[in-house]
Amino acid sequence: MAWLRLDDGFDNDPAILAIARNRAEADRIVGILATLMLYCARHGTDGFVPELIVREHVRSAKMLARLTDPPDGGTALLHTRDSKCECMVDREWRGGAMYYVHHYLQSNPTKDETDVKRAKSAELRDRELQTAVRRRDLDHCRYCGVLCNPYDRRSARGLCFDHVDPAHAAGAANLVVCCRGCNSRKGDRTPEAAGMTLLPVPDPTTDQPADHMDTSDPNQPPTTDTTTHVPVRDGTGRVNDPRPPTGSAGPNGDRPQTGPPRGPTRPSAHPDPYRRRTITGPDPDHHAGLPEEP
């Protein structure tokens, strides 16, 4: 689905009012231009319109003359191939196009920008790609280094994904784990433009694993009340520990907790069968930052 962007004062554009003889004719011109721009947005022509489409909506020769060559040296709302306007600088005419809508790209993205936006949205919905990026970055923000919480949907430490260069969609080469705070600060800019630095990929031998939250951090909420073993909810409303510790019974006679043992991981050459891996899937071919192609 294509979307068209129009300024809220488009119907009172001085260039339109200058060539219209009355309000009814001004509304007609607004409708003609909006229809032509909808065609451009739907087909991704970046403002170029073929003659057949223009003739279909502008059936009066006098109206077409006023749109392309307004009286008293006004601003043309439809440009022909011999037109000279600031919006036509560095613009190459496409084959078959005879007209160009004035200042179309002033409010609307180009076809390339629209394609990149759609590709970036598709990447953010790709679960396999997200898994690979999380596994590579170990759930650490690549801008501030904080361990992000994938279940946090509100605070600044919630896990998000960010395209390092917002003008590209290149999979894991341009996608990193980012905390919500850094994601909001960076916005739709490059790290250099935002005054931020892209940190290197975390070392799995020294950094915290991605599927384990650092409970020693005082900024994280406690998982369980150690006195009454009453479940405590974190900032997202999730119950962190609904069962009492191993070997003890809850206030209502609940059965002891089952699952992974608490405390340090036992030394073993084999992986812990109780440890649930939340990060699966293949590793990215290379780290983010759009490296040069060999």
PAZAPA-4460 file (N, C-alpha, C; in steps of 0.05 Angstrom, whole numbers, plus 32768, in hexadecimal, padded with zeros to 4 digits):
% residues 294
    n_x    n_y    n_z   ca_x   ca_y   ca_z    c_x    c_y    c_z   seq   type   mol
   8011   7FE8   8000   8000   8000   8000   8012   8019   8000     1      M     A
   800C   802B   7FEE   801B   8044   7FEC   800E   805A   7FFC     2      A     A
   801E   806C   8008   8014   8082   8017   801E   809C   800A     3      W     A
   800D   80B0   800B   8014   80CA   8000   8015   80DF   8016     4      L     A
   802A   80EF   8017   802C   8103   802B   8026   811E   801F     5      R     A
   8014   812D   802C   800C   8147   8023   800D   815A   803B     6      L     A
   8016   8172   8035   8017   8187   804A   7FFB   818F   8051     7      D     A
   7FF6   8196   806B   7FDB   819D   8073   7FD2   81B7   8067     8      D     A
   7FE4   81C7   805B   7FDC   81DF   804D   7FDD   81DC   802F     9      G     A
   7FDC   81C4   8025   7FDE   81BF   8008   7FC7   81CB   7FF9    10      F     A
   7FAF   81CB   8005   7F98   81D5   7FF7   7F98   81F4   7FF4    11      D     A
   7FAA   8201   8004   7FAC   821E   8003   7FC8   8226   7FFA    12      N     A
   7FD5   8215   7FEA   7FEF   821B   7FDF   7FED   8234   7FCE    13      D     A
   7FFE   8248   7FD2   7FFD   8261   7FC2   8000   825C   7FA5    14      P     A
   8010   8247   7F9D   8013   8241   7F80   7FF8   8238   7F74    15      A     A
   7FE8   822A   7F84   7FCE   8221   7F7A   7FBA   8239   7F78    16      I     A
   7FBA   8248   7F8D   7FA7   825F   7F8E   7FAE   8274   7F79    17      L     A
   7FC8   8275   7F70   7FD0   8289   7F5D   7FC5   8283   7F41    18      A     A
   7FC0   826A   7F3B   7FB6   8263   7F20   7F99   825C   7F1F    19      I     A
   7F8C   825A   7F37   7F70   8254   7F38   7F5F   826E   7F37    20      A     A
   7F49   826E   7F29   7F38   8285   7F27   7F24   8287   7F3E    21      R     A
   7F1E   8271   7F4A   7F0C   8271   7F61   7F12   8259   7F73    22      N     A
   7F04   8257   7F89   7F09   8241   7F9C   7F02   8226   7F90    23      R     A
   7EED   8225   7F80   7EE5   820B   7F74   7EFB   8201   7F61    24      A     A
   7F07   8213   7F52   7F1C   820B   7F40   7F35   8203   7F50    25      E     A
   7F3A   8211   7F66   7F51   820A   7F77   7F4E   81EE   7F82    26      A     A
   7F36   81E7   7F8B   7F31   81CC   7F95   7F34   81B7   7F7F    27      D     A
   7F2D   81BF   7F66   7F30   81AC   7F50   7F4E   81A7   7F4B    28      R     A
   7F5E   81BC   7F4C   7F7B   81B9   7F48   7F87   81A8   7F5E    29      I     A
   7F7E   81AC   7F77   7F88   819C   7F8D   7F82   817F   7F88    30      V     A
   7F6A   8179   7F7F   7F63   815D   7F79   7F74   8151   7F63    31      G     A
   7F79   8161   7F4E   7F8A   8157   7F38   7FA6   8151   7F41    32      I     A
   7FB2   8163   7F50   7FCD   815F   7F59   7FCF   8148   7F6D    33      L     A
   7FBB   8145   7F7E   7FBB   812F   7F92   7FB9   8114   7F83    34      A     A
   7FA8   8113   7F6E   7FA5   80FA   7F5F   7FBF   80F3   7F51    35      T     A
   7FCC   8107   7F45   7FE6   8101   7F37   7FFB   80F8   7F4B    36      L     A
   7FFC   8104   7F63   8010   80FC   7F77   800A   80E0   7F82    37      M     A
   7FF0   80DA   7F84   7FE9   80BE   7F8C   7FF3   80AA   7F77    38      L     A
   7FF1   80B1   7F5E   7FFC   809F   7F49   801A   809C   7F4D    39      Y     A
   8028   80B2   7F53   8045   80B0   7F57   804C   809F   7F70    40      C     A
   803D   80A2   7F85   8042   8092   7F9E   803C   8075   7F99    41      A     A
   8027   806F   7F8B   801F   8053   7F86   8033   8044   7F75    42      R     A
   803D   8052   7F61   804F   8044   7F4E   806D   804B   7F52    43      H     A
   8073   805B   7F66   808E   8061   7F6C   809D   806F   7F56    44      G     A
   8091   8084   7F4A   809D   8092   7F34   80AD   80AA   7F3C    45      T     A
   80AD   80B0   7F56   80BC   80C7   7F61   80B3   80E2   7F56    46      D     A
   809A   80E4   7F4E   808F   80FD   7F45   808A   80FF   7F27    47      G     A
   8094   80EC   7F18   8091   80ED   7EFB   8076   80E0   7EF3    48      F     A
   8068   80EC   7EE0   804E   80E3   7ED8   804D   80E1   7EB9    49      V     A
   8044   80CB   7EAE   8041   80CA   7E91   802B   80DB   7E86    50      P     A
   802C   80E2   7E6D   8019   80F4   7E61   7FFD   80E9   7E62    51      E     A
   7FFA   80CE   7E5E   7FDF   80C2   7E5E   7FD1   80C7   7E79    52      L     A
   7FDF   80C5   7E8F   7FD2   80C9   7EA9   7FCA   80E6   7EAD    53      I     A
   7FDB   80F8   7EA4   7FD5   8115   7EA6   7FBD   811C   7E95    54      V     A
   7FBB   8112   7E7D   7FA5   8118   7E6B   7F8B   810C   7E76    55      R     A
   7F8D   80F6   7E85   7F76   80E9   7E90   7F68   80FB   7EA6    56      E     A
   7F78   810A   7EB5   7F6E   811A   7ECB   7F6C   8138   7EC4    57      H     A
   7F7C   8141   7EB1   7F7B   815D   7EA9   7F70   815D   7E8C    58      V     A
   7F57   8160   7E8A   7F4A   815E   7E6F   7F47   8179   7E61    59      R     A
   7F4D   818F   7E6E   7F4B   81A9   7E62   7F67   81B3   7E5A    60      S     A
   7F6A   81BB   7E41   7F84   81C6   7E38   7F8B   81DF   7E47    61      A     A
   7F78   81EF   7E4E   7F7D   8208   7E5D   7F88   8202   7E79    62      K     A
   7F7B   81EE   7E86   7F84   81E6   7EA0   7FA1   81DB   7EA0    63      M     A
   7FA7   81CA   7E8B   7FC1   81BF   7E89   7FD6   81D5   7E84    64      L     A
   7FCE   81EA   7E75   7FE1   8200   7E70   7FE6   8210   7E89    65      A     A
   7FD2   8213   7E9A   7FD6   8222   7EB3   7FE7   8212   7EC7    66      R     A
   7FE5   81F7   7EC5   7FF5   81E7   7ED8   8012   81E6   7ECF    67      L     A
   8017   81E5   7EB5   8033   81E3   7EAB   8040   81FE   7EA6    68      T     A
   8030   8212   7E9E   803B   822D   7E98   8028   8242   7EA3    69      D     A
   8028   8246   7EBE   8015   8259   7ECA   801A   8276   7EC1    70      P     A
   8005   8286   7EC0   8009   82A2   7EB8   8018   82B2   7ECD    71      P     A
   8022   82C9   7EC4   8031   82DB   7ED5   804A   82CF   7EE1    72      D     A
   8055   82BB   7ED4   806E   82AF   7EDE   806B   82A0   7EF8    73      G     A
   8054   8295   7EFE   8051   8286   7F17   805F   826B   7F17    74      G     A
   805C   825D   7F2D   8069   8243   7F30   8059   822D   7F21    75      T     A
   8066   821F   7F10   8058   8209   7F02   8054   81F1   7F15    76      A     A
   803D   81E6   7F14   8036   81CF   7F26   803B   81B5   7F18    77      L     A
   803D   81B5   7EFD   8045   819E   7EED   805C   81A7   7EDB    78      L     A
   8073   8199   7EDD   808A   81A0   7ECD   808B   818E   7EB4    79      H     A
   8093   819B   7E9E   8099   818C   7E86   80B7   8188   7E83    80      T     A
   80BF   817A   7E6E   80DC   8174   7E6B   80ED   818D   7E67    81      R     A
   80E2   81A3   7E5D   80F2   81BB   7E59   80EF   81CE   7E71    82      D     A
   80E3   81C5   7E87   80DF   81D7   7E9E   80F9   81DA   7EAD    83      S     A
   80FC   81F1   7EBA   8113   81F6   7ECB   8109   81FF   7EE7    84      K     A
   810D   81ED   7EFA   8103   81F3   7F15   8117   81E7   7F29    85      C     A
   8118   81F2   7F41   812A   81E8   7F55   8125   81CA   7F5C    86      E     A
   810B   81C2   7F5A   8105   81A6   7F61   810D   8193   7F4B    87      C     A
   8116   819E   7F34   811F   818C   7F1E   813D   818A   7F1C    88      M     A
   814C   8196   7F2F   8169   8194   7F2E   8171   8177   7F33    89      V     A
   8184   816D   7F23   818F   8152   7F26   8179   813D   7F23    90      D     A
   8164   8143   7F15   814F   812F   7F10   8150   8126   7EF3    91      R     A
   8151   810C   7EEE   8152   8101   7ED3   8137   80F8   7ECC    92      E     A
   812E   8100   7EB4   8113   80F8   7EAB   8113   80DA   7EA4    93      W     A
   80FE   80CD   7EAE   80FB   80B0   7EA8   80ED   80AC   7E8E    94      R     A
   80F2   8096   7E82   80E6   8090   7E68   80C8   808F   7E69    95      G     A
   80BB   809C   7E57   809D   809C   7E57   8090   80B2   7E67    96      G     A
   809F   80BF   7E79   8094   80D4   7E89   8096   80EF   7E7B    97      A     A
   807F   80FD   7E7B   807F   8117   7E6E   807B   812E   7E81    98      M     A
   8073   8128   7E9A   806E   813D   7EAE   807A   8135   7EC8    99      Y     A
   807F   8149   7ED9   8089   8145   7EF4   807A   8157   7F07   100      Y     A
   8070   814C   7F1D   8060   815B   7F30   8073   816C   7F41   101      V     A
   806D   8185   7F42   807E   8199   7F50   8081   8191   7F6E   102      H     A
   809A   8190   7F77   80A1   818B   7F93   8095   8172   7F9E   103      H     A
   8093   815D   7F8E   8088   8144   7F98   809A   8138   7FAE   104      Y     A
   80B4   8139   7FA9   80C6   812C   7FBD   80CC   813E   7FD5   105      L     A
   80BF   8155   7FD6   80C3   8166   7FEE   80B5   815A   8006   106      Q     A
   809F   814B   8002   8091   813F   8018   808F   8121   8016   107      S     A
   8097   8115   8000   8094   80F9   7FFB   80B0   80EC   7FF7   108      N     A
   80B3   80D3   8000   80CD   80C5   7FFC   80D0   80BB   7FE0   109      P     A
   80E8   80B6   7FD8   80ED   80AA   7FBE   80E6   808C   7FBF   110      T     A
   80E6   8080   7FA8   80E1   8063   7FA6   80F6   8053   7FB5   111      K     A
   810F   805C   7FB2   8125   804E   7FC0   8122   8050   7FDE   112      D     A
   811A   8067   7FE8   8116   806B   8005   80FF   8059   800F   113      E     A
   80E9   8058   7FFF   80D3   8047   8006   80DA   802A   8007   114      T     A
   80EA   8021   7FF3   80F3   8005   7FF3   8104   7FFE   800B   115      D     A
   8116   8010   8012   8127   800C   802A   8116   800A   8043   116      V     A
   8103   801C   8045   80F2   801C   805D   80E2   8001   8060   117      K     A
   80D8   7FF7   8049   80CA   7FDE   804A   80DC   7FC7   8050   118      R     A
   80F5   7FC8   8045   8108   7FB2   804B   8110   7FB3   8068   119      A     A
   8114   7FCA   8074   811B   7FCC   8090   8104   7FC2   80A2   120      K     A
   80EC   7FC8   809B   80D5   7FBE   80AA   80D4   7F9F   80A8   121      S     A
   80DA   7F94   8091   80DA   7F77   808E   80F0   7F6B   809F   122      A     A
   8107   7F77   80A1   811C   7F6D   80B2   8115   7F6D   80CF   123      E     A
   8107   7F82   80D8   80FF   7F83   80F4   80E9   7F6F   80FB   124      L     A
   80DD   7F63   80E7   80C9   7F4D   80EB   80D5   7F31   80E7   125      R     A
   80EE   7F30   80DF   80FB   7F17   80D9   8105   7F0B   80F3   126      D     A
   80F8   7EF6   80FE   8100   7EEB   8117   811B   7EDD   8116   127      R     A
   8121   7ED0   8100   813B   7EC3   80FD   8152   7ED7   80FD   128      E     A
   814E   7EEE   80EF   8162   7F02   80EF   8165   7F0F   810A   129      L     A
   814F   7F14   8118   8151   7F1E   8133   8160   7F0C   8146   130      Q     A
   815B   7EF2   8143   8168   7EDE   8154   8186   7EDE   814F   131      T     A
   818E   7EDF   8136   81AA   7EE0   812F   81B8   7EF9   8139   132      A     A
   81AB   7F10   8138   81B6   7F29   8142   81B9   7F29   8160   133      V     A
   81A4   7F1E   816D   81A5   7F1C   818B   81BB   7F09   8194   134      R     A
   81BF   7EF4   8185   81D4   7EE1   818C   81EF   7EED   8188   135      R     A
   81F3   7EFC   8174   820C   7F09   816F   8212   7F1F   8184   136      R     A
   81FE   7F30   818A   8203   7F46   819C   81FE   7F3F   81B9   137      D     A
   81F5   7F26   81BF   81F1   7F1D   81DB   81DE   7F2F   81EA   138      L     A
   81CA   7F3A   81DC   81B6   7F4B   81E8   81C2   7F65   81F4   139      D     A
   81DA   7F6C   81EC   81E6   7F85   81F6   81E1   7F9B   81E2   140      H     A
   81DB   7FB3   81EC   81D8   7FCA   81DA   81F3   7FD1   81CE   141      C     A
   81F3   7FD4   81B4   820C   7FD9   81A6   8214   7FF7   81A7   142      R     A
   8205   8007   81B5   820C   8023   81B8   8215   802A   81D4   143      Y     A
   8208   801F   81E8   8210   8025   8204   821A   800C   8213   144      C     A
   8216   7FF5   8208   8220   7FDC   8214   820E   7FD0   822A   145      G     A
   81F7   7FDC   8230   81E6   7FD1   8245   81D9   7FB7   823C   146      V     A
   81D4   7FA5   824F   81C6   7F8D   8249   81A8   7F92   8247   147      L     A
   819D   7F8D   8230   8181   7F94   822B   816E   7F7E   8233   148      C     A
   8156   7F85   823B   8142   7F72   8244   812E   7F6E   822D   149      N     A
   812D   7F56   8221   811B   7F52   820A   80FE   7F52   8212   150      P     A
   80F8   7F50   822C   80DC   7F50   8235   80D2   7F6B   823D   151      Y     A
   80E4   7F7F   823D   80DD   7F9A   8247   80D2   7FAA   822F   152      D     A
   80BA   7FB3   8231   80AD   7FC2   821C   80AA   7FE0   8223   153      R     A
   80B6   7FE9   8239   80B1   8005   8241   80CB   8014   8248   154      R     A
   80DC   8008   8258   80F3   8018   8263   8108   801B   824E   155      S     A
   811D   802B   8255   8133   8031   8243   8144   8018   823E   156      A     A
   8142   8004   824F   8154   7FEC   824B   8146   7FD6   823B   157      R     A
   812F   7FDB   8231   8121   7FC7   8220   8131   7FC2   8206   158      G     A
   812F   7FAA   81FC   813F   7FA3   81E4   8130   7FAC   81CB   159      L     A
   813F   7FB9   81BA   8135   7FC1   819F   814B   7FB9   818B   160      C     A
   8144   7FBE   8172   8157   7FB9   815C   8159   7FD4   814D   161      F     A
   8172   7FD9   8144   8177   7FF3   8136   8187   7FEE   811D   162      D     A
   8180   7FFC   8108   8190   7FFC   80EF   81A6   8011   80F2   163      H     A
   81BF   8009   80F2   81D5   801B   80F6   81D4   8032   80E2   164      V     A
   81D2   802B   80C9   81CF   8040   80B4   81B2   803E   80AB   165      D     A
   81A1   8052   80B2   8185   8051   80AC   817F   8051   808E   166      P     A
   8192   8056   807D   818D   8058   8061   8191   803D   8053   167      A     A
   8197   8027   8063   819C   800D   8057   818D   7FF8   8066   168      H     A
   8187   7FE2   8057   817C   7FCA   8062   818D   7FB3   8059   169      A     A
   81A0   7FAB   806A   81B4   7F97   8062   81B5   7F80   8075   170      A     A
   819F   7F79   8082   819F   7F62   8094   81B0   7F67   80AD   171      G     A
   81BE   7F51   80B5   81CE   7F52   80CE   81E6   7F65   80CB   172      A     A
   81EE   7F6C   80B3   8204   7F7E   80AF   81FD   7F9B   80B8   173      A     A
   81E4   7FA1   80BB   81DC   7FBC   80C1   81C8   7FBD   80D8   174      N     A
   81C4   7FA6   80E6   81B0   7FA5   80FB   81BE   7F9D   8115   175      L     A
   81B8   7FAC   812B   81C5   7FA7   8145   81AF   7FA7   815B   176      V     A
   81B6   7F9B   8171   81A6   7F9D   8189   81AA   7FB8   8195   177      V     A
   8194   7FC4   819E   8195   7FE0   81A9   8181   7FE2   81BF   178      C     A
   8189   7FF0   81D5   8176   7FF5   81EA   8162   800B   81E1   179      C     A
   814B   800C   81EE   8137   801F   81E6   8141   803C   81E9   180      R     A
   8151   8041   81FE   815B   805C   8202   816D   8065   81EB   181      G     A
   8180   8054   81E3   8192   805C   81CD   8183   805D   81B3   182      C     A
   816F   804B   81AF   8160   804B   8197   8150   8065   8194   183      N     A
   8145   806F   81AA   8137   8089   81A9   814A   80A0   81A4   184      S     A
   8162   809F   81B0   8175   80B4   81AD   8180   80B5   8191   185      R     A
   8186   809E   8185   8191   809D   816A   817D   80A6   8155   186      K     A
   8164   809C   8157   8150   80A3   8143   8157   8098   8127   187      G     A
   814F   80A7   8114   8154   809F   80F8   816E   80AD   80EE   188      D     A
   8184   80A8   80FC   819E   80B4   80F5   81B4   80A0   80F7   189      R     A
   81CA   80A6   80EB   81E2   8095   80EE   81ED   809A   810A   190      T     A
   81FE   8087   8114   820A   808C   812E   821B   80A5   812F   191      P     A
   8229   80AB   8119   8239   80C3   8118   8228   80DC   811A   192      E     A
   8212   80DD   810C   8200   80F4   810D   81F3   80F7   8128   193      A     A
   81EF   80E1   8136   81E2   80E2   8151   81F7   80E6   8167   194      A     A
   8210   80E7   8161   8225   80E9   8175   8229   80D0   8186   195      G     A
   8224   80B9   8179   8226   809F   8187   823C   808E   817A   196      M     A
   8245   807A   8188   825A   8068   817E   8250   804C   817E   197      T     A
   8254   803E   8168   824D   8022   8166   8262   8011   8173   198      L     A
   825B   8003   8188   826D   7FF2   8197   8273   7FD8   8188   199      L     A
   828A   7FCB   818D   8290   7FB2   8180   827E   7F9C   818A   200      P     A
   827D   7F86   817C   826D   7F6F   8183   8276   7F64   819E   201      V     A
   8264   7F5F   81B1   826C   7F55   81CB   827B   7F3A   81C9   202      P     A
   828E   7F36   81DB   829E   7F1E   81DC   828E   7F09   81ED   203      D     A
   8286   7EF2   81E1   8276   7EDF   81F0   8285   7ED2   8207   204      P     A
   82A0   7ED5   8208   82AF   7EC9   821E   82B1   7EDB   8237   205      T     A
   82AB   7EF4   8233   82AD   7F07   824A   8292   7F14   8250   206      T     A
   8281   7F17   823C   8268   7F25   8241   8252   7F11   824A   207      D     A
   823D   7F1C   8256   8227   7F0C   8260   8218   7EFE   824A   208      Q     A
   8211   7EE4   824C   8202   7ED7   8237   81E7   7EE5   8232   209      P     A
   81DD   7EE3   8219   81C5   7EF1   8212   81AD   7EE6   821F   210      A     A
   81AD   7ECC   8227   8194   7EC0   8232   8195   7EC1   8250   211      D     A
   81A4   7ED2   825D   81A5   7ED4   827A   81A5   7EF1   8282   212      H     A
   8192   7EF9   8292   8191   7F15   829B   81A4   7F19   82B3   213      M     A
   81B2   7F2F   82B3   81C5   7F35   82C9   81B6   7F3E   82E1   214      D     A
   81B1   7F2B   82F4   81A1   7F32   830C   81B2   7F41   8320   215      T     A
   81CD   7F44   831C   81DD   7F53   832E   81DB   7F71   8329   216      S     A
   81CF   7F78   8314   81CC   7F95   830E   81B7   7FA1   8321   217      D     A
   81BE   7FB5   8331   81AA   7FC0   8343   8193   7FCE   8336   218      P     A
   8196   7FD6   831C   8180   7FE3   830E   816A   7FD0   8306   219      N     A
   816F   7FB6   8306   815B   7FA3   82FE   814A   7F9C   8316   220      Q     A
   812F   7F98   8313   811E   7F91   8329   8123   7F75   8334   221      P     A
   811F   7F71   834E   8123   7F56   8359   810F   7F42   834D   222      P     A
   8118   7F29   834B   8107   7F15   8340   80F4   7F09   8354   223      T     A
   80FC   7F07   836E   80EC   7EFB   8382   80F1   7F08   839D   224      T     A
   80DC   7F0B   83AC   80DF   7F14   83C8   80EB   7EFD   83D8   225      D     A
   8104   7F01   83E2   8112   7EEB   83EF   8107   7EE4   840A   226      T     A
   80F5   7EF5   8415   80EA   7EEF   842F   80D0   7EDF   842D   227      T     A
   80BE   7EE7   841C   80A5   7ED9   841A   80A2   7EC9   8400   228      T     A
   80B6   7ECC   83EF   80B4   7EBE   83D5   809B   7EC5   83C5   229      H     A
   8092   7EDE   83C7   807B   7EE7   83B9   8084   7EF1   839D   230      V     A
   8077   7EE8   8388   807F   7EF1   836E   807F   7F0F   836B   231      P     A
   8095   7F1A   835F   8098   7F37   835B   8096   7F3C   833D   232      V     A
   8087   7F50   8336   8084   7F57   831A   8099   7F6C   8312   233      R     A
   80A4   7F6A   82FA   80B7   7F7E   82F1   80A8   7F95   82E5   234      D     A
   80B8   7FA7   82D8   80AC   7FBF   82CC   8098   7FBA   82B5   235      G     A
   809A   7FA2   82A9   8088   7F9B   8293   806F   7F8C   829C   236      T     A
   806D   7F87   82B7   8056   7F79   82C1   8059   7F5B   82C0   237      G     A
   8070   7F50   82B8   8074   7F34   82B7   807C   7F29   82D3   238      R     A
   8072   7F11   82DA   807A   7F05   82F3   8095   7EF7   82EE   239      V     A
   80AA   7F01   82FD   80C5   7EF7   82F8   80C9   7EDB   8304   240      N     A
   80BF   7ED6   831C   80C4   7EBD   8329   80AB   7EB4   8338   241      D     A
   8099   7EA5   832B   8080   7E9E   8338   8082   7E87   834B   242      P     A
   809A   7E7B   834E   809C   7E64   8360   80B2   7E69   8375   243      R     A
   80B1   7E5D   838C   80C5   7E60   83A1   80DF   7E52   8399   244      P     A
   80F5   7E58   83A6   810E   7E4B   839F   810D   7E2D   83A5   245      P     A
   8121   7E1F   839A   8123   7E02   839C   8125   7DFA   83BA   246      T     A
   8117   7DE6   83C2   8119   7DDC   83DD   8108   7DE9   83F2   247      G     A
   80F8   7DFD   83EA   80E6   7E0B   83FD   80CA   7E0B   83F2   248      S     A
   80B7   7E0F   8403   809B   7E10   83FB   8091   7E2C   83FE   249      A     A
   807F   7E33   83ED   8073   7E4E   83EE   8060   7E51   8404   250      G     A
   8055   7E69   8409   8042   7E6E   841F   8028   7E5E   841C   251      P     A
   8022   7E56   8404   8009   7E46   8400   800F   7E29   83FA   252      N     A
   8027   7E20   8401   802E   7E04   83FC   8034   7DFD   83E0   253      G     A
   803D   7E11   83D0   8044   7E0C   83B4   805B   7DF8   83B2   254      D     A
   805B   7DE9   839D   8071   7DD6   8399   808B   7DE4   8393   255      R     A
   80A1   7DD8   839A   80BB   7DE5   8395   80C0   7DEB   8378   256      P     A
   80D1   7DFE   8373   80D7   7E06   8358   80E6   7DF1   8349   257      Q     A
   80E0   7DEC   8330   80EE   7DDA   831F   80FB   7DEA   8308   258      T     A
   810F   7DDE   82FD   811C   7DEC   82E7   813A   7DEF   82EC   259      G     A
   8146   7E04   82E1   8164   7E07   82E3   816C   7E0D   82FF   260      P     A
   8182   7E01   8309   818C   7E07   8324   8195   7E23   8326   261      P     A
   8192   7E2F   833E   819B   7E4A   8343   81B9   7E4A   834A   262      R     A
   81C5   7E61   8347   81E1   7E64   834D   81F3   7E61   8335   263      G     A
   820D   7E5F   8339   821F   7E5D   8322   821B   7E43   8312   264      P     A
   8221   7E45   82F9   821E   7E2D   82E7   8232   7E18   82EF   265      T     A
   8229   7DFE   82F0   823B   7DE9   82F8   8250   7DE5   82E3   266      R     A
   8269   7DDE   82EB   827E   7DD9   82D7   8279   7DBF   82C8   267      P     A
   8278   7DC1   82AE   8273   7DA9   829E   827B   7DAF   8281   268      S     A
   8283   7D9A   8274   828A   7D9D   8258   8272   7D9C   8246   269      A     A
   825B   7D95   8251   8243   7D94   8241   8231   7DAC   8248   270      H     A
   8220   7DB4   8235   820E   7DCB   823B   81F9   7DC3   8250   271      P     A
   81F1   7DD7   8260   81DE   7DD2   8275   81C3   7DCB   8269   272      D     A
   81B8   7DB4   826E   819E   7DAD   8262   8187   7DBD   826D   273      P     A
   818A   7DCA   8284   8175   7DD9   828F   8174   7DF6   8284   274      Y     A
   818A   7DFE   8278   818C   7E19   826F   817E   7E1D   8254   275      R     A
   8169   7E2C   8253   815A   7E31   823B   8167   7E46   822A   276      R     A
   816E   7E3F   8212   817A   7E53   8200   8165   7E63   81F1   277      R     A
   8165   7E7D   81F6   8151   7E8E   81E9   815B   7E98   81CE   278      T     A
   8174   7E95   81C8   8180   7E9E   81AF   8187   7E86   819E   279      I     A
   817A   7E83   8188   817F   7E6D   8176   8183   7E78   815A   280      T     A
   818A   7E67   8148   818D   7E70   812C   81AA   7E74   8124   281      G     A
   81AF   7E79   810B   81CB   7E7C   8102   81D6   7E97   810A   282      P     A
   81F1   7E98   810C   81FF   7EB0   8112   8200   7EC1   80F9   283      D     A
   8200   7EDC   80FC   8203   7EED   80E4   821F   7EE8   80D7   284      P     A
   8220   7EED   80BD   8239   7EE9   80AF   824E   7EFD   80B8   285      D     A
   8246   7F15   80C0   8259   7F29   80C9   824A   7F3C   80DB   286      H     A
   8259   7F4C   80EA   824C   7F5E   80FD   8241   7F77   80EF   287      H     A
   8231   7F86   80FE   8224   7F9D   80F3   8237   7FB4   80EF   288      A     A
   8230   7FC6   80DE   8241   7FDD   80D8   8246   7FE1   80BA   289      G     A
   8238   7FD1   80A9   823B   7FD2   808C   8258   7FD1   8084   290      L     A
   8266   7FBB   8089   8282   7FB9   8080   8284   7FB9   8062   291      P     A
   829C   7FC1   8059   82A0   7FC2   803C   829F   7FA6   802F   292      E     A
   8294   7FA5   8018   8293   7F8B   800A   82AE   7F84   7FFF   293      E     A
   82B5   7F6A   8001   82D0   7F62   7FF7   82D1   7F65   7FD9   294      P     A
***
